[in-house]
Amino acid sequence: MSSYPFRLVRHEAQQQPEPQLLAQRPFTRADRSFAADARRFVPGDALETAINTAIAVGEPLLITGEPGTGKTQAAYYIAYKLGIEPVIHFQVKSDSTARDLLYHFDTVRYFYDAHLSSLGQPGDGRVAPDKRSYIEPRALWEAFERSRERRVPQVVLIDEIDKAPRDFPNDLLLELDKMQFTIVETGEEVSAPRQLSPIVIITSNSERRLPEPFLRRCVYQHIQFDDALVEQAVFNRRDEYATLSEEFLRLAIQRFLMLRDQSLRKRPATGELLVWLRVLALATGSDETRLSGDLGSLPYLGVLLKDRQDIEGLTRQF
């Protein structure tokens, strides 16, 4: 990382940098996927207990916590530890419906083909298209099929469920409880054997409260921010910032924790810390004087703080 010229864009530079340097950006070359990071994820005792409980009782595990504390990563960690990768990842959006998790019916293409079929002459033997040809399995159905093929349950991640419309969780009560659903267009039943029921992990940033009937069907765990786990997570990724000395890393962690103790609208989490350390390794090296000033003068503060009022308040305070 240290060989990369960090300051590619410089106002005072007389010559343009070689465009080929963009292909050498270290962060783009590194594998930052959830699957890769699962090898170094540190769940902590409480989360590990909740994971094992949910697996044993066969209920979804609902995980809450600050953004960047590892909620999504937990699902990939489970799949890695159990040897049942890859995770079937369903990213919830503001317009997601419960059916999006089950299957997709291509309504537009079906009606277009049905219209073309209806244009034939009476008695020429034309029939309406088979609706089954327009159905595409989605996350939960894919998990059912893969479980049967591999003879072992699969991990399904329903990520950021609090982004969905309010009806979304309640519309999934039967499907998650019985592990079966009906294809409305054909009337067919789709299900998984109970012993092969998927391991369902659900994450929420707690932007709104989930319905009580839904909560009753889940095992619940909140990821509490833990200073010791943060330090362990940092040193588990020691190779990513090998140019930083151990003393520098501990000072950086200390400054990060002090920053979290401030009155902030959006406190930085472990995810921001890890990115910050990679930037420091690339741009500053183990120069402890870069961290010795007040919190408002920490280098690359925009990697840690993502709120304008937090940055301005910190600068005025110090």
N, C-alpha and C positions, 0 to 999 in steps of 0.2 A: 504493500500500500504506500509506503513512504516515498517510493520512486515516482509516484504520480504527481505532476505539477498542479497542486491544488488550485492555485489562482490562475485559471485559464483566462478569465475575463478581467482585464485590468485596463483602467482608463488611461494610465500613463504609459502603457506599453506602446512602443513604436512599430512593432511587427505583429502581425496576426499569428496566433498559435496554429500549429498544424491541425487541420480538422480530424486527422486520423487519431489524435489523442483522445477524442471522444469515445472511441472504441475501447480505450484502456481504463475507462472509469471503473474503479475497483468495486463499488457497490453494485454495479450492473452485472459484474462477472460472478459475484458470489451467489450461492444458492440460498435465497432468503425465504424459501417456501416453508409452509407450516410443517410439511412432512420432514424436511431436513432439520428443522429446529426441534422436532419432537425428541430427537436423540439427547438433547441437552436441557430439556424442560425439567424444572424442579417443582413438583406439585405441592409439597408440604404435607404434613400428616393429616390435617383436617380434610383437604381435598381428596387425598388418596383414600381415606376412609369412606367418604361420600361416593367415590367412584366404585369401590368394591361393594358398597351397599346397594347401589342402583343396579349393578350387574347381577348381584345375587337375587334380588327381589323381582328383577325384570321390569322395572319402571323407568321412565325417562328421568334423566338427571338434569335439573335446571340449575345453571350456574350464573350467578350475578357477580358484579364487581366493577371497579373502575375500568375504563378503556385502557388497554395496554397491560393488564395484569395477568393475562394468559388464559382467558375463558375459552377462546377458540382453540388455542394451542392444546388445551386439555383433551379434546376429542382426538387429535392427532397423536398425542402421547398414549392414549388408551389403545388405539389401533396398532401403534408401534410395539408397545409392550406385549400385546396379545398376539402379535404376528398376523393381523388381519387387515393390513393395509391394502388398498388405499381407503381413505375416508370418503363417504358419499356426502358431499358438502352442499347443503341447500341454503343459499343466501337470501334471507327474507328482505323484501322491498316494501315500499309504502303501498303498493297496489297488489301485493301478493294475496292469493286466496288459498284456502285449504286444498283445493283441487290441484293447484300448482305443485304441491308436494307429492301428489299421487300420480297424475297423468295429464297429458295434454291432448285435447281433441282438436284437430285442424278443421275448424268449422268452415272457414273461407274456402279451402280447397275442396272439402266435401260438397258443399252446395254448388260450387262451380262445376264439379264433375257430374253432380246429379242433374244440373241444368242441361249440360251437354247430352247426357243420356236421355233426357226427356224430349230432345229435339228429333229423335228417331221417328220413323213411321209406325203407326199402330200395328201391332202384331208382328213386328220384326224381331221379337225376342229380347229386346233390351230390358235390363233390370237396373234398379237403383244400385249405386256402388255399395260395397260391403264396408260398413262403418268401422270395422276392426282394422281396416287398412289405413285409417286416418288417426289412429291412437298411438301415442308415444309414451312409454313409461317414464316416470320421473322418480325422484329420489327414493321414496318409500317403496315403490314397486320395484325399482332397480335393486334395492336391498333384499327384497323377498327373493328375487330371481337369483341374485348372486349367492345368497345364503343356501339356496337349494343346490346350486352348482358346486359350491365348495364344502357343503355339509357343515358349516360353522356360521354363527351369527356375524353380521357385519355392523360397522359403526356408521350411524347416520347423524350428521350434525345439522341442526336447525339453528342457524346463526342469526342473532339479533332479532328475536321474535317480537320484541317490543316496538319494532318499526312497522309491523303489519297493522291493518285495520283491526278494531277491537274484536270483531267476530272470528278472526282467524284462529286463535287458540281454542275457543269453544267449538268451532267447526271440526276440530281434530280429535275431540274427546273420544268418540267411538273408535276411530281408526287407530289411535295410539293405545287404547285400552284393549281392543280385540285383535289388533294387528290384522285387520281386514277392511276392505272397502268395496263398494259397488261401482262399476263403470256405468254411469247413467245412460249413456248412449246405446249400450248393448244389453244392459242388465246382468252382465257377467260379474261374478264374485272373484275377487283377488285376495289371497291371504297367504300367510306364512305359518308353518307348523310352530306351535308354541315353543318347542325346544330350540327353534331356529329364529326366534323373534329378534329383530335388530336391537343393538345397543343404541339407544337414542339419547343424544346429548343436545340440550337446548341452552342457548346463551341469551342473556338479556342485560342491557345497560341500565335497566331500571328507569327508563325515561317515562314510563307509566306503569301502573300496577296491573298485573295480569289477573284475569277472572278467578274467583275462588274455586269453582268446579275444576278448572284446569290445574291450579296449584295443588289441589288434593290428590291428583294423580301422579305427582312428581316427587322424587327425592330432591331436596334443595340444599345448595351449598353456596355461600357467599365467600368469594376470595378476598380475604382481609389482607391489606398491604402489610408486609412483614419485612423488617429491616434485614434480618438474617437471611431470608430467602432471596432478597435482592442481591446481597453480597455473593451468595452461592451462585446465583444466575450469572453474575458478572464473571466470576472466576471459572465457571463451566465453559465460558466462551473466550478463554484467555488467548487462544490463537488468533482471534479476530482483531486484536489490538496488541500484538506481541511487542510492538515498539514502546509501549507504555510500561514503565516500571511498576512493581507492586506497590511502592509507596505512593506513586502518582495515582494509581487506581483507587487506593483507599482514600486518598484526599478527595478525588473526584466523587466518590460515593458519599463521603461526608458532606460535601458541598451540595450535592443533589438532595440529600435528606434534609439539610437545613433549608433548602429552597421549598421543599414540600411542607415545612413547618410554617411557612409564611401564609398570610391570609390571601389566598388566590381563588379566583373564580374557577380555574381549571388546573389542578395540580398535575405535574408530570408523573407518569407511571414508569414501570420498568422498561417498557418498550422504548420510550423516549430516551431513557438513560443509556440503553445499549447502542442506539444510533449516535448519541452524543459522544460516547467513548470512541466509536469508530471514526467520527469526524476529528476528534482530538488526536487520535493516533495518526491520521492522515495529514493534519494541518499544523500541529503544534509540537508533537513529541512530548517527552517527559519533562517539560519545563514547568516546575511547580509554581513558579512566580505567576504563570497565567491564571492560576486558580486562587492566588493568595489575596486578591482584592475583595471588595464587597460583592455581594450577590448580584447586584445590578450590573456589574462589569464582567461577569463570567463570559468567556468566549463562546460565540455561536449560541447565544441564549435563545434564539428563535427555534432551535432544535428541541429545546426543553419546554418552553412556554408557547402556547398557541392562542393566547388571548391578548389583545392590544392593551386593555386596561391593566392586566396583570404586569405586563412589561413596563408600562408607564408608571404604575404605582411602585414597582420595585426600584425603578431608576430614581424616582423622587425620594423614596424612603432612605436610600443609601447614598 
